[in-house]
């Protein structure tokens, strides 16, 4: 009976030790799960920050493209203004030439009228 009692106490002691080990293992598993949960939350925060950074980078790229397009339009505008100024100068030269031709034609008309008048008098 004493041996059975000692064997039962040993089995109870072993069961208690296994239970304590299982509790310790469960405690380690909870700690590890909490660590993993914190790491996941940190990664989620990092992903959100990266998403925001990506959106900002995309906006910045869009702004850079718009600035480049604006500069191209400005250069084209300056080129257009120069062409317009050249055309205005050419128009002014043509108008001056036209005015000179009109003046010469008037002088010739006057000369022809004078010559006709002189011929009529003769």
Order of alpha helices (4+ residues) and beta strands (2+ residues): alpha
